[in-house]
Amino acid sequence: VDGTSVINDAGGGKIGAGGATTAASKCKVSVNVVVERKVGSSWARVTSWTATNTNALVVSTGKTISVASGYYYRVRCTHYAATDASNSCTSSLWM
């Protein structure tokens, strides 16, 4: 199972966050998206959600989220296709 995580500056104190999962054959595919903010030396969860498609090759999801300025943010995703799973993560984005 392949997948990607996405983060971008959406302007006005907002970020675009999301992810996508691609399966090798049609099955239940899902992506769990976790938006994190760096606090000190660790990462804290800001929000998370899951998107699922059944009998599909691809699932993708994205949201625009208001965030506090003065922090680094990143997006981590866990990708599922039938019984397979993988992870992806963006680089950090300063807001």
PDB file of N, CA, C and O in Angstrom:
ATOM      1  N   VAL A   1       0.846  -1.176   0.000  1.00  0.00           N
ATOM      2  CA  VAL A   1       0.000   0.000   0.000  1.00  0.00           C
ATOM      3  C   VAL A   1       0.894   1.243   0.000  1.00  0.00           C
ATOM      4  O   VAL A   1       1.821   1.360   0.801  1.00  0.00           O
ATOM      5  N   ASP A   2       0.594   2.164  -0.915  1.00  0.00           N
ATOM      6  CA  ASP A   2       1.349   3.409  -1.027  1.00  0.00           C
ATOM      7  C   ASP A   2       0.510   4.557  -0.498  1.00  0.00           C
ATOM      8  O   ASP A   2      -0.719   4.527  -0.555  1.00  0.00           O
ATOM      9  N   GLY A   3       1.195   5.571   0.019  1.00  0.00           N
ATOM     10  CA  GLY A   3       0.451   6.716   0.510  1.00  0.00           C
ATOM     11  C   GLY A   3       1.305   7.952   0.620  1.00  0.00           C
ATOM     12  O   GLY A   3       2.533   7.883   0.656  1.00  0.00           O
ATOM     13  N   THR A   4       0.629   9.093   0.673  1.00  0.00           N
ATOM     14  CA  THR A   4       1.306  10.367   0.816  1.00  0.00           C
ATOM     15  C   THR A   4       0.600  11.214   1.862  1.00  0.00           C
ATOM     16  O   THR A   4      -0.605  11.092   2.079  1.00  0.00           O
ATOM     17  N   SER A   5       1.380  12.076   2.503  1.00  0.00           N
ATOM     18  CA  SER A   5       0.861  13.082   3.426  1.00  0.00           C
ATOM     19  C   SER A   5       1.090  14.447   2.807  1.00  0.00           C
ATOM     20  O   SER A   5       2.068  14.648   2.087  1.00  0.00           O
ATOM     21  N   VAL A   6       0.186  15.398   3.083  1.00  0.00           N
ATOM     22  CA  VAL A   6       0.261  16.717   2.471  1.00  0.00           C
ATOM     23  C   VAL A   6       0.052  17.798   3.525  1.00  0.00           C
ATOM     24  O   VAL A   6      -0.823  17.680   4.383  1.00  0.00           O
ATOM     25  N   ILE A   7       0.866  18.854   3.453  1.00  0.00           N
ATOM     26  CA  ILE A   7       0.652  20.053   4.258  1.00  0.00           C
ATOM     27  C   ILE A   7       1.043  21.259   3.429  1.00  0.00           C
ATOM     28  O   ILE A   7       2.027  21.216   2.691  1.00  0.00           O
ATOM     29  N   ASN A   8       0.268  22.348   3.546  1.00  0.00           N
ATOM     30  CA  ASN A   8       0.640  23.577   2.869  1.00  0.00           C
ATOM     31  C   ASN A   8       0.054  24.773   3.597  1.00  0.00           C
ATOM     32  O   ASN A   8      -0.895  24.651   4.372  1.00  0.00           O
ATOM     33  N   ASP A   9       0.635  25.921   3.333  1.00  0.00           N
ATOM     34  CA  ASP A   9       0.178  27.176   3.924  1.00  0.00           C
ATOM     35  C   ASP A   9      -1.014  27.660   3.106  1.00  0.00           C
ATOM     36  O   ASP A   9      -0.874  27.996   1.930  1.00  0.00           O
ATOM     37  N   ALA A  10      -2.192  27.692   3.738  1.00  0.00           N
ATOM     38  CA  ALA A  10      -3.407  28.092   3.036  1.00  0.00           C
ATOM     39  C   ALA A  10      -3.689  29.585   3.195  1.00  0.00           C
ATOM     40  O   ALA A  10      -4.687  30.089   2.680  1.00  0.00           O
ATOM     41  N   GLY A  11      -2.804  30.294   3.914  1.00  0.00           N
ATOM     42  CA  GLY A  11      -2.968  31.727   4.094  1.00  0.00           C
ATOM     43  C   GLY A  11      -3.946  32.063   5.212  1.00  0.00           C
ATOM     44  O   GLY A  11      -4.811  31.257   5.553  1.00  0.00           O
ATOM     45  N   GLY A  12      -3.806  33.242   5.771  1.00  0.00           N
ATOM     46  CA  GLY A  12      -4.734  33.692   6.804  1.00  0.00           C
ATOM     47  C   GLY A  12      -4.702  32.863   8.070  1.00  0.00           C
ATOM     48  O   GLY A  12      -5.732  32.690   8.721  1.00  0.00           O
ATOM     49  N   GLY A  13      -3.528  32.343   8.432  1.00  0.00           N
ATOM     50  CA  GLY A  13      -3.429  31.542   9.644  1.00  0.00           C
ATOM     51  C   GLY A  13      -4.028  30.160   9.520  1.00  0.00           C
ATOM     52  O   GLY A  13      -4.427  29.559  10.517  1.00  0.00           O
ATOM     53  N   LYS A  14      -4.095  29.649   8.297  1.00  0.00           N
ATOM     54  CA  LYS A  14      -4.661  28.318   8.064  1.00  0.00           C
ATOM     55  C   LYS A  14      -3.672  27.441   7.306  1.00  0.00           C
ATOM     56  O   LYS A  14      -2.837  27.930   6.546  1.00  0.00           O
ATOM     57  N   ILE A  15      -3.785  26.140   7.528  1.00  0.00           N
ATOM     58  CA  ILE A  15      -3.010  25.173   6.757  1.00  0.00           C
ATOM     59  C   ILE A  15      -3.957  24.239   6.017  1.00  0.00           C
ATOM     60  O   ILE A  15      -5.073  23.973   6.462  1.00  0.00           O
ATOM     61  N   GLY A  16      -3.484  23.753   4.884  1.00  0.00           N
ATOM     62  CA  GLY A  16      -4.154  22.671   4.195  1.00  0.00           C
ATOM     63  C   GLY A  16      -3.466  21.380   4.595  1.00  0.00           C
ATOM     64  O   GLY A  16      -2.241  21.279   4.523  1.00  0.00           O
ATOM     65  N   ALA A  17      -4.239  20.397   5.015  1.00  0.00           N
ATOM     66  CA  ALA A  17      -3.677  19.132   5.489  1.00  0.00           C
ATOM     67  C   ALA A  17      -4.489  17.976   4.929  1.00  0.00           C
ATOM     68  O   ALA A  17      -5.705  18.075   4.762  1.00  0.00           O
ATOM     69  N   GLY A  18      -3.796  16.877   4.642  1.00  0.00           N
ATOM     70  CA  GLY A  18      -4.514  15.713   4.139  1.00  0.00           C
ATOM     71  C   GLY A  18      -3.586  14.588   3.770  1.00  0.00           C
ATOM     72  O   GLY A  18      -2.393  14.609   4.072  1.00  0.00           O
ATOM     73  N   GLY A  19      -4.162  13.598   3.105  1.00  0.00           N
ATOM     74  CA  GLY A  19      -3.386  12.443   2.686  1.00  0.00           C
ATOM     75  C   GLY A  19      -4.155  11.604   1.696  1.00  0.00           C
ATOM     76  O   GLY A  19      -5.353  11.795   1.490  1.00  0.00           O
ATOM     77  N   ALA A  20      -3.446  10.668   1.084  1.00  0.00           N
ATOM     78  CA  ALA A  20      -4.048   9.772   0.102  1.00  0.00           C
ATOM     79  C   ALA A  20      -3.424   8.394   0.214  1.00  0.00           C
ATOM     80  O   ALA A  20      -2.241   8.256   0.524  1.00  0.00           O
ATOM     81  N   THR A  21      -4.230   7.380  -0.040  1.00  0.00           N
ATOM     82  CA  THR A  21      -3.787   5.985  -0.026  1.00  0.00           C
ATOM     83  C   THR A  21      -4.118   5.350  -1.359  1.00  0.00           C
ATOM     84  O   THR A  21      -5.208   5.548  -1.895  1.00  0.00           O
ATOM     85  N   THR A  22      -3.175   4.582  -1.899  1.00  0.00           N
ATOM     86  CA  THR A  22      -3.388   3.860  -3.151  1.00  0.00           C
ATOM     87  C   THR A  22      -3.125   2.381  -2.924  1.00  0.00           C
ATOM     88  O   THR A  22      -2.078   2.002  -2.399  1.00  0.00           O
ATOM     89  N   ALA A  23      -4.078   1.547  -3.321  1.00  0.00           N
ATOM     90  CA  ALA A  23      -3.957   0.100  -3.177  1.00  0.00           C
ATOM     91  C   ALA A  23      -3.579  -0.537  -4.513  1.00  0.00           C
ATOM     92  O   ALA A  23      -3.774   0.057  -5.574  1.00  0.00           O
ATOM     93  N   ALA A  24      -3.040  -1.746  -4.447  1.00  0.00           N
ATOM     94  CA  ALA A  24      -2.652  -2.471  -5.661  1.00  0.00           C
ATOM     95  C   ALA A  24      -3.863  -3.084  -6.364  1.00  0.00           C
ATOM     96  O   ALA A  24      -3.846  -3.272  -7.580  1.00  0.00           O
ATOM     97  N   SER A  25      -4.906  -3.392  -5.604  1.00  0.00           N
ATOM     98  CA  SER A  25      -6.135  -3.938  -6.178  1.00  0.00           C
ATOM     99  C   SER A  25      -7.313  -3.433  -5.356  1.00  0.00           C
ATOM    100  O   SER A  25      -7.138  -2.969  -4.229  1.00  0.00           O
ATOM    101  N   LYS A  26      -8.502  -3.524  -5.916  1.00  0.00           N
ATOM    102  CA  LYS A  26      -9.684  -2.984  -5.243  1.00  0.00           C
ATOM    103  C   LYS A  26      -9.925  -3.683  -3.906  1.00  0.00           C
ATOM    104  O   LYS A  26      -9.934  -4.911  -3.817  1.00  0.00           O
ATOM    105  N   CYS A  27     -10.118  -2.874  -2.879  1.00  0.00           N
ATOM    106  CA  CYS A  27     -10.368  -3.390  -1.539  1.00  0.00           C
ATOM    107  C   CYS A  27     -10.842  -2.229  -0.686  1.00  0.00           C
ATOM    108  O   CYS A  27     -11.110  -1.146  -1.205  1.00  0.00           O
ATOM    109  N   LYS A  28     -10.947  -2.442   0.615  1.00  0.00           N
ATOM    110  CA  LYS A  28     -11.257  -1.343   1.536  1.00  0.00           C
ATOM    111  C   LYS A  28      -9.963  -0.575   1.784  1.00  0.00           C
ATOM    112  O   LYS A  28      -9.002  -1.125   2.323  1.00  0.00           O
ATOM    113  N   VAL A  29      -9.941   0.696   1.389  1.00  0.00           N
ATOM    114  CA  VAL A  29      -8.760   1.537   1.578  1.00  0.00           C
ATOM    115  C   VAL A  29      -9.117   2.703   2.497  1.00  0.00           C
ATOM    116  O   VAL A  29     -10.219   3.248   2.425  1.00  0.00           O
ATOM    117  N   SER A  30      -8.183   3.075   3.353  1.00  0.00           N
ATOM    118  CA  SER A  30      -8.430   4.203   4.240  1.00  0.00           C
ATOM    119  C   SER A  30      -7.137   4.939   4.538  1.00  0.00           C
ATOM    120  O   SER A  30      -6.037   4.424   4.339  1.00  0.00           O
ATOM    121  N   VAL A  31      -7.307   6.157   5.022  1.00  0.00           N
ATOM    122  CA  VAL A  31      -6.171   6.971   5.440  1.00  0.00           C
ATOM    123  C   VAL A  31      -6.561   7.668   6.732  1.00  0.00           C
ATOM    124  O   VAL A  31      -7.623   8.282   6.823  1.00  0.00           O
ATOM    125  N   ASN A  32      -5.695   7.568   7.727  1.00  0.00           N
ATOM    126  CA  ASN A  32      -5.864   8.277   8.987  1.00  0.00           C
ATOM    127  C   ASN A  32      -4.883   9.441   8.994  1.00  0.00           C
ATOM    128  O   ASN A  32      -3.671   9.239   8.906  1.00  0.00           O
ATOM    129  N   VAL A  33      -5.401  10.648   9.096  1.00  0.00           N
ATOM    130  CA  VAL A  33      -4.603  11.868   9.023  1.00  0.00           C
ATOM    131  C   VAL A  33      -4.471  12.467  10.422  1.00  0.00           C
ATOM    132  O   VAL A  33      -5.468  12.658  11.118  1.00  0.00           O
ATOM    133  N   VAL A  34      -3.242  12.761  10.827  1.00  0.00           N
ATOM    134  CA  VAL A  34      -2.984  13.390  12.123  1.00  0.00           C
ATOM    135  C   VAL A  34      -2.185  14.668  11.889  1.00  0.00           C
ATOM    136  O   VAL A  34      -1.091  14.628  11.326  1.00  0.00           O
ATOM    137  N   VAL A  35      -2.733  15.802  12.323  1.00  0.00           N
ATOM    138  CA  VAL A  35      -2.035  17.077  12.259  1.00  0.00           C
ATOM    139  C   VAL A  35      -1.380  17.315  13.615  1.00  0.00           C
ATOM    140  O   VAL A  35      -2.033  17.228  14.655  1.00  0.00           O
ATOM    141  N   GLU A  36      -0.076  17.617  13.592  1.00  0.00           N
ATOM    142  CA  GLU A  36       0.670  17.794  14.829  1.00  0.00           C
ATOM    143  C   GLU A  36       1.383  19.140  14.861  1.00  0.00           C
ATOM    144  O   GLU A  36       1.768  19.684  13.826  1.00  0.00           O
ATOM    145  N   ARG A  37       1.550  19.665  16.073  1.00  0.00           N
ATOM    146  CA  ARG A  37       2.274  20.918  16.309  1.00  0.00           C
ATOM    147  C   ARG A  37       3.455  20.620  17.219  1.00  0.00           C
ATOM    148  O   ARG A  37       3.330  19.876  18.192  1.00  0.00           O
ATOM    149  N   LYS A  38       4.602  21.207  16.894  1.00  0.00           N
ATOM    150  CA  LYS A  38       5.788  20.983  17.720  1.00  0.00           C
ATOM    151  C   LYS A  38       5.733  21.869  18.958  1.00  0.00           C
ATOM    152  O   LYS A  38       5.645  23.093  18.865  1.00  0.00           O
ATOM    153  N   VAL A  39       5.788  21.221  20.114  1.00  0.00           N
ATOM    154  CA  VAL A  39       5.781  21.918  21.397  1.00  0.00           C
ATOM    155  C   VAL A  39       7.030  21.480  22.145  1.00  0.00           C
ATOM    156  O   VAL A  39       7.129  20.331  22.574  1.00  0.00           O
ATOM    157  N   GLY A  40       7.984  22.394  22.301  1.00  0.00           N
ATOM    158  CA  GLY A  40       9.269  22.015  22.885  1.00  0.00           C
ATOM    159  C   GLY A  40       9.986  21.089  21.935  1.00  0.00           C
ATOM    160  O   GLY A  40      10.215  21.432  20.775  1.00  0.00           O
ATOM    161  N   SER A  41      10.344  19.909  22.424  1.00  0.00           N
ATOM    162  CA  SER A  41      11.057  18.947  21.577  1.00  0.00           C
ATOM    163  C   SER A  41      10.151  17.802  21.109  1.00  0.00           C
ATOM    164  O   SER A  41      10.631  16.856  20.485  1.00  0.00           O
ATOM    165  N   SER A  42       8.847  17.877  21.403  1.00  0.00           N
ATOM    166  CA  SER A  42       7.948  16.794  21.004  1.00  0.00           C
ATOM    167  C   SER A  42       6.797  17.326  20.149  1.00  0.00           C
ATOM    168  O   SER A  42       6.588  18.535  20.044  1.00  0.00           O
ATOM    169  N   TRP A  43       6.063  16.408  19.547  1.00  0.00           N
ATOM    170  CA  TRP A  43       4.943  16.752  18.679  1.00  0.00           C
ATOM    171  C   TRP A  43       3.632  16.430  19.391  1.00  0.00           C
ATOM    172  O   TRP A  43       3.466  15.347  19.953  1.00  0.00           O
ATOM    173  N   ALA A  44       2.703  17.389  19.358  1.00  0.00           N
ATOM    174  CA  ALA A  44       1.397  17.221  20.006  1.00  0.00           C
ATOM    175  C   ALA A  44       0.302  17.217  18.946  1.00  0.00           C
ATOM    176  O   ALA A  44       0.354  17.992  17.990  1.00  0.00           O
ATOM    177  N   ARG A  45      -0.683  16.349  19.115  1.00  0.00           N
ATOM    178  CA  ARG A  45      -1.784  16.247  18.151  1.00  0.00           C
ATOM    179  C   ARG A  45      -2.670  17.486  18.215  1.00  0.00           C
ATOM    180  O   ARG A  45      -3.069  17.917  19.296  1.00  0.00           O
ATOM    181  N   VAL A  46      -2.973  18.053  17.052  1.00  0.00           N
ATOM    182  CA  VAL A  46      -3.904  19.182  16.944  1.00  0.00           C
ATOM    183  C   VAL A  46      -5.291  18.655  16.600  1.00  0.00           C
ATOM    184  O   VAL A  46      -6.278  19.010  17.246  1.00  0.00           O
ATOM    185  N   THR A  47      -5.359  17.814  15.587  1.00  0.00           N
ATOM    186  CA  THR A  47      -6.611  17.191  15.176  1.00  0.00           C
ATOM    187  C   THR A  47      -6.296  15.953  14.341  1.00  0.00           C
ATOM    188  O   THR A  47      -5.170  15.776  13.876  1.00  0.00           O
ATOM    189  N   SER A  48      -7.287  15.111  14.157  1.00  0.00           N
ATOM    190  CA  SER A  48      -7.105  13.929  13.309  1.00  0.00           C
ATOM    191  C   SER A  48      -8.455  13.499  12.746  1.00  0.00           C
ATOM    192  O   SER A  48      -9.508  13.816  13.299  1.00  0.00           O
ATOM    193  N   TRP A  49      -8.399  12.775  11.644  1.00  0.00           N
ATOM    194  CA  TRP A  49      -9.611  12.220  11.053  1.00  0.00           C
ATOM    195  C   TRP A  49      -9.234  11.074  10.134  1.00  0.00           C
ATOM    196  O   TRP A  49      -8.066  10.890   9.790  1.00  0.00           O
ATOM    197  N   THR A  50     -10.248  10.301   9.741  1.00  0.00           N
ATOM    198  CA  THR A  50     -10.042   9.140   8.866  1.00  0.00           C
ATOM    199  C   THR A  50     -11.021   9.203   7.702  1.00  0.00           C
ATOM    200  O   THR A  50     -12.184   9.572   7.870  1.00  0.00           O
ATOM    201  N   ALA A  51     -10.538   8.838   6.524  1.00  0.00           N
ATOM    202  CA  ALA A  51     -11.386   8.709   5.339  1.00  0.00           C
ATOM    203  C   ALA A  51     -11.253   7.289   4.810  1.00  0.00           C
ATOM    204  O   ALA A  51     -10.156   6.729   4.796  1.00  0.00           O
ATOM    205  N   THR A  52     -12.377   6.699   4.370  1.00  0.00           N
ATOM    206  CA  THR A  52     -12.386   5.309   3.916  1.00  0.00           C
ATOM    207  C   THR A  52     -13.198   5.171   2.631  1.00  0.00           C
ATOM    208  O   THR A  52     -14.226   5.826   2.458  1.00  0.00           O
ATOM    209  N   ASN A  53     -12.725   4.317   1.740  1.00  0.00           N
ATOM    210  CA  ASN A  53     -13.458   3.913   0.536  1.00  0.00           C
ATOM    211  C   ASN A  53     -13.505   2.395   0.515  1.00  0.00           C
ATOM    212  O   ASN A  53     -12.509   1.740   0.820  1.00  0.00           O
ATOM    213  N   THR A  54     -14.645   1.834   0.159  1.00  0.00           N
ATOM    214  CA  THR A  54     -14.746   0.380   0.036  1.00  0.00           C
ATOM    215  C   THR A  54     -14.746   0.006  -1.439  1.00  0.00           C
ATOM    216  O   THR A  54     -15.242   0.753  -2.283  1.00  0.00           O
ATOM    217  N   ASN A  55     -14.181  -1.162  -1.738  1.00  0.00           N
ATOM    218  CA  ASN A  55     -14.075  -1.663  -3.109  1.00  0.00           C
ATOM    219  C   ASN A  55     -13.485  -0.599  -4.030  1.00  0.00           C
ATOM    220  O   ASN A  55     -14.038  -0.289  -5.084  1.00  0.00           O
ATOM    221  N   ALA A  56     -12.346  -0.047  -3.605  1.00  0.00           N
ATOM    222  CA  ALA A  56     -11.724   1.056  -4.335  1.00  0.00           C
ATOM    223  C   ALA A  56     -10.215   0.863  -4.405  1.00  0.00           C
ATOM    224  O   ALA A  56      -9.642   0.043  -3.688  1.00  0.00           O
ATOM    225  N   LEU A  57      -9.589   1.635  -5.282  1.00  0.00           N
ATOM    226  CA  LEU A  57      -8.128   1.645  -5.395  1.00  0.00           C
ATOM    227  C   LEU A  57      -7.513   2.806  -4.631  1.00  0.00           C
ATOM    228  O   LEU A  57      -6.371   2.718  -4.179  1.00  0.00           O
ATOM    229  N   VAL A  58      -8.271   3.909  -4.482  1.00  0.00           N
ATOM    230  CA  VAL A  58      -7.719   5.142  -3.919  1.00  0.00           C
ATOM    231  C   VAL A  58      -8.709   5.769  -2.944  1.00  0.00           C
ATOM    232  O   VAL A  58      -9.923   5.704  -3.135  1.00  0.00           O
ATOM    233  N   VAL A  59      -8.166   6.371  -1.906  1.00  0.00           N
ATOM    234  CA  VAL A  59      -8.937   7.267  -1.057  1.00  0.00           C
ATOM    235  C   VAL A  59      -8.063   8.489  -0.765  1.00  0.00           C
ATOM    236  O   VAL A  59      -6.862   8.360  -0.526  1.00  0.00           O
ATOM    237  N   SER A  60      -8.672   9.663  -0.787  1.00  0.00           N
ATOM    238  CA  SER A  60      -7.922  10.871  -0.450  1.00  0.00           C
ATOM    239  C   SER A  60      -8.827  11.805   0.343  1.00  0.00           C
ATOM    240  O   SER A  60     -10.051  11.767   0.217  1.00  0.00           O
ATOM    241  N   THR A  61      -8.203  12.636   1.155  1.00  0.00           N
ATOM    242  CA  THR A  61      -8.951  13.565   1.989  1.00  0.00           C
ATOM    243  C   THR A  61      -8.094  14.787   2.276  1.00  0.00           C
ATOM    244  O   THR A  61      -6.866  14.706   2.306  1.00  0.00           O
ATOM    245  N   GLY A  62      -8.747  15.911   2.484  1.00  0.00           N
ATOM    246  CA  GLY A  62      -8.034  17.129   2.831  1.00  0.00           C
ATOM    247  C   GLY A  62      -8.951  18.094   3.552  1.00  0.00           C
ATOM    248  O   GLY A  62     -10.156  18.120   3.301  1.00  0.00           O
ATOM    249  N   LYS A  63      -8.392  18.879   4.438  1.00  0.00           N
ATOM    250  CA  LYS A  63      -9.150  19.892   5.169  1.00  0.00           C
ATOM    251  C   LYS A  63      -8.295  21.143   5.315  1.00  0.00           C
ATOM    252  O   LYS A  63      -7.067  21.087   5.259  1.00  0.00           O
ATOM    253  N   THR A  64      -8.970  22.270   5.501  1.00  0.00           N
ATOM    254  CA  THR A  64      -8.294  23.521   5.837  1.00  0.00           C
ATOM    255  C   THR A  64      -8.541  23.787   7.312  1.00  0.00           C
ATOM    256  O   THR A  64      -9.685  23.806   7.767  1.00  0.00           O
ATOM    257  N   ILE A  65      -7.456  23.994   8.058  1.00  0.00           N
ATOM    258  CA  ILE A  65      -7.525  24.088   9.510  1.00  0.00           C
ATOM    259  C   ILE A  65      -6.892  25.393   9.974  1.00  0.00           C
ATOM    260  O   ILE A  65      -5.803  25.752   9.526  1.00  0.00           O
ATOM    261  N   SER A  66      -7.569  26.100  10.868  1.00  0.00           N
ATOM    262  CA  SER A  66      -6.993  27.294  11.485  1.00  0.00           C
ATOM    263  C   SER A  66      -5.985  26.872  12.543  1.00  0.00           C
ATOM    264  O   SER A  66      -6.269  26.002  13.367  1.00  0.00           O
ATOM    265  N   VAL A  67      -4.807  27.487  12.521  1.00  0.00           N
ATOM    266  CA  VAL A  67      -3.752  27.124  13.474  1.00  0.00           C
ATOM    267  C   VAL A  67      -3.157  28.376  14.109  1.00  0.00           C
ATOM    268  O   VAL A  67      -3.254  29.474  13.561  1.00  0.00           O
ATOM    269  N   ALA A  68      -2.546  28.193  15.265  1.00  0.00           N
ATOM    270  CA  ALA A  68      -1.854  29.289  15.946  1.00  0.00           C
ATOM    271  C   ALA A  68      -0.517  29.535  15.257  1.00  0.00           C
ATOM    272  O   ALA A  68       0.137  28.599  14.797  1.00  0.00           O
ATOM    273  N   SER A  69      -0.120  30.796  15.192  1.00  0.00           N
ATOM    274  CA  SER A  69       1.165  31.119  14.578  1.00  0.00           C
ATOM    275  C   SER A  69       2.293  30.913  15.591  1.00  0.00           C
ATOM    276  O   SER A  69       2.064  30.832  16.797  1.00  0.00           O
ATOM    277  N   GLY A  70       3.512  30.832  15.065  1.00  0.00           N
ATOM    278  CA  GLY A  70       4.679  30.677  15.920  1.00  0.00           C
ATOM    279  C   GLY A  70       5.029  29.242  16.252  1.00  0.00           C
ATOM    280  O   GLY A  70       5.744  28.980  17.219  1.00  0.00           O
ATOM    281  N   TYR A  71       4.523  28.298  15.442  1.00  0.00           N
ATOM    282  CA  TYR A  71       4.804  26.879  15.671  1.00  0.00           C
ATOM    283  C   TYR A  71       5.145  26.197  14.356  1.00  0.00           C
ATOM    284  O   TYR A  71       4.808  26.679  13.275  1.00  0.00           O
ATOM    285  N   TYR A  72       5.827  25.054  14.478  1.00  0.00           N
ATOM    286  CA  TYR A  72       5.995  24.143  13.356  1.00  0.00           C
ATOM    287  C   TYR A  72       4.828  23.160  13.365  1.00  0.00           C
ATOM    288  O   TYR A  72       4.376  22.718  14.422  1.00  0.00           O
ATOM    289  N   TYR A  73       4.352  22.826  12.168  1.00  0.00           N
ATOM    290  CA  TYR A  73       3.277  21.847  12.007  1.00  0.00           C
ATOM    291  C   TYR A  73       3.724  20.775  11.029  1.00  0.00           C
ATOM    292  O   TYR A  73       4.547  21.021  10.148  1.00  0.00           O
ATOM    293  N   ARG A  74       3.171  19.591  11.198  1.00  0.00           N
ATOM    294  CA  ARG A  74       3.410  18.510  10.245  1.00  0.00           C
ATOM    295  C   ARG A  74       2.152  17.646  10.165  1.00  0.00           C
ATOM    296  O   ARG A  74       1.265  17.734  11.014  1.00  0.00           O
ATOM    297  N   VAL A  75       2.096  16.818   9.134  1.00  0.00           N
ATOM    298  CA  VAL A  75       1.000  15.870   8.952  1.00  0.00           C
ATOM    299  C   VAL A  75       1.580  14.476   8.858  1.00  0.00           C
ATOM    300  O   VAL A  75       2.487  14.216   8.067  1.00  0.00           O
ATOM    301  N   ARG A  76       1.044  13.581   9.677  1.00  0.00           N
ATOM    302  CA  ARG A  76       1.400  12.157   9.629  1.00  0.00           C
ATOM    303  C   ARG A  76       0.171  11.378   9.187  1.00  0.00           C
ATOM    304  O   ARG A  76      -0.940  11.651   9.642  1.00  0.00           O
ATOM    305  N   CYS A  77       0.369  10.416   8.309  1.00  0.00           N
ATOM    306  CA  CYS A  77      -0.738   9.578   7.862  1.00  0.00           C
ATOM    307  C   CYS A  77      -0.401   8.101   8.031  1.00  0.00           C
ATOM    308  O   CYS A  77       0.743   7.681   7.858  1.00  0.00           O
ATOM    309  N   THR A  78      -1.411   7.339   8.367  1.00  0.00           N
ATOM    310  CA  THR A  78      -1.319   5.885   8.316  1.00  0.00           C
ATOM    311  C   THR A  78      -2.261   5.425   7.212  1.00  0.00           C
ATOM    312  O   THR A  78      -3.431   5.807   7.173  1.00  0.00           O
ATOM    313  N   HIS A  79      -1.734   4.605   6.321  1.00  0.00           N
ATOM    314  CA  HIS A  79      -2.458   4.171   5.134  1.00  0.00           C
ATOM    315  C   HIS A  79      -2.797   2.692   5.258  1.00  0.00           C
ATOM    316  O   HIS A  79      -1.954   1.878   5.636  1.00  0.00           O
ATOM    317  N   TYR A  80      -4.048   2.356   4.934  1.00  0.00           N
ATOM    318  CA  TYR A  80      -4.511   0.971   5.035  1.00  0.00           C
ATOM    319  C   TYR A  80      -5.127   0.528   3.717  1.00  0.00           C
ATOM    320  O   TYR A  80      -5.884   1.269   3.090  1.00  0.00           O
ATOM    321  N   ALA A  81      -4.790  -0.693   3.306  1.00  0.00           N
ATOM    322  CA  ALA A  81      -5.421  -1.327   2.153  1.00  0.00           C
ATOM    323  C   ALA A  81      -5.588  -2.803   2.502  1.00  0.00           C
ATOM    324  O   ALA A  81      -4.613  -3.551   2.566  1.00  0.00           O
ATOM    325  N   ALA A  82      -6.844  -3.214   2.729  1.00  0.00           N
ATOM    326  CA  ALA A  82      -7.138  -4.569   3.209  1.00  0.00           C
ATOM    327  C   ALA A  82      -6.349  -4.802   4.506  1.00  0.00           C
ATOM    328  O   ALA A  82      -6.597  -4.123   5.503  1.00  0.00           O
ATOM    329  N   THR A  83      -5.402  -5.752   4.508  1.00  0.00           N
ATOM    330  CA  THR A  83      -4.650  -6.038   5.735  1.00  0.00           C
ATOM    331  C   THR A  83      -3.271  -5.376   5.753  1.00  0.00           C
ATOM    332  O   THR A  83      -2.517  -5.545   6.711  1.00  0.00           O
ATOM    333  N   ASP A  84      -2.937  -4.625   4.704  1.00  0.00           N
ATOM    334  CA  ASP A  84      -1.640  -3.951   4.643  1.00  0.00           C
ATOM    335  C   ASP A  84      -1.734  -2.547   5.244  1.00  0.00           C
ATOM    336  O   ASP A  84      -2.796  -1.923   5.241  1.00  0.00           O
ATOM    337  N   ALA A  85      -0.610  -2.070   5.756  1.00  0.00           N
ATOM    338  CA  ALA A  85      -0.559  -0.712   6.307  1.00  0.00           C
ATOM    339  C   ALA A  85       0.821  -0.118   6.065  1.00  0.00           C
ATOM    340  O   ALA A  85       1.815  -0.840   5.990  1.00  0.00           O
ATOM    341  N   SER A  86       0.869   1.202   5.944  1.00  0.00           N
ATOM    342  CA  SER A  86       2.142   1.909   5.838  1.00  0.00           C
ATOM    343  C   SER A  86       1.955   3.312   6.421  1.00  0.00           C
ATOM    344  O   SER A  86       0.837   3.728   6.723  1.00  0.00           O
ATOM    345  N   ASN A  87       3.063   4.025   6.572  1.00  0.00           N
ATOM    346  CA  ASN A  87       3.023   5.356   7.160  1.00  0.00           C
ATOM    347  C   ASN A  87       3.723   6.353   6.250  1.00  0.00           C
ATOM    348  O   ASN A  87       4.603   5.988   5.471  1.00  0.00           O
ATOM    349  N   SER A  88       3.324   7.612   6.356  1.00  0.00           N
ATOM    350  CA  SER A  88       4.020   8.699   5.681  1.00  0.00           C
ATOM    351  C   SER A  88       3.957   9.942   6.553  1.00  0.00           C
ATOM    352  O   SER A  88       3.116  10.048   7.445  1.00  0.00           O
ATOM    353  N   CYS A  89       4.854  10.877   6.285  1.00  0.00           N
ATOM    354  CA  CYS A  89       4.928  12.091   7.095  1.00  0.00           C
ATOM    355  C   CYS A  89       5.489  13.228   6.241  1.00  0.00           C
ATOM    356  O   CYS A  89       6.383  13.021   5.420  1.00  0.00           O
ATOM    357  N   THR A  90       4.953  14.428   6.447  1.00  0.00           N
ATOM    358  CA  THR A  90       5.473  15.592   5.745  1.00  0.00           C
ATOM    359  C   THR A  90       6.675  16.135   6.497  1.00  0.00           C
ATOM    360  O   THR A  90       6.939  15.745   7.634  1.00  0.00           O
ATOM    361  N   SER A  91       7.394  17.030   5.859  1.00  0.00           N
ATOM    362  CA  SER A  91       8.369  17.834   6.581  1.00  0.00           C
ATOM    363  C   SER A  91       7.574  18.869   7.373  1.00  0.00           C
ATOM    364  O   SER A  91       6.371  19.023   7.165  1.00  0.00           O
ATOM    365  N   SER A  92       8.246  19.575   8.278  1.00  0.00           N
ATOM    366  CA  SER A  92       7.544  20.535   9.114  1.00  0.00           C
ATOM    367  C   SER A  92       7.371  21.872   8.389  1.00  0.00           C
ATOM    368  O   SER A  92       8.192  22.257   7.556  1.00  0.00           O
ATOM    369  N   LEU A  93       6.284  22.568   8.727  1.00  0.00           N
ATOM    370  CA  LEU A  93       5.942  23.850   8.117  1.00  0.00           C
ATOM    371  C   LEU A  93       5.812  24.878   9.220  1.00  0.00           C
ATOM    372  O   LEU A  93       5.040  24.686  10.159  1.00  0.00           O
ATOM    373  N   TRP A  94       6.559  25.969   9.119  1.00  0.00           N
ATOM    374  CA  TRP A  94       6.503  27.048  10.119  1.00  0.00           C
ATOM    375  C   TRP A  94       5.332  27.967   9.799  1.00  0.00           C
ATOM    376  O   TRP A  94       5.169  28.401   8.659  1.00  0.00           O
ATOM    377  N   MET A  95       4.533  28.256  10.789  1.00  0.00           N
ATOM    378  CA  MET A  95       3.387  29.158  10.602  1.00  0.00           C
ATOM    379  C   MET A  95       3.522  30.365  11.507  1.00  0.00           C
ATOM    380  O   MET A  95       2.659  31.242  11.499  1.00  0.00           O
TER     381      MET A  95
END
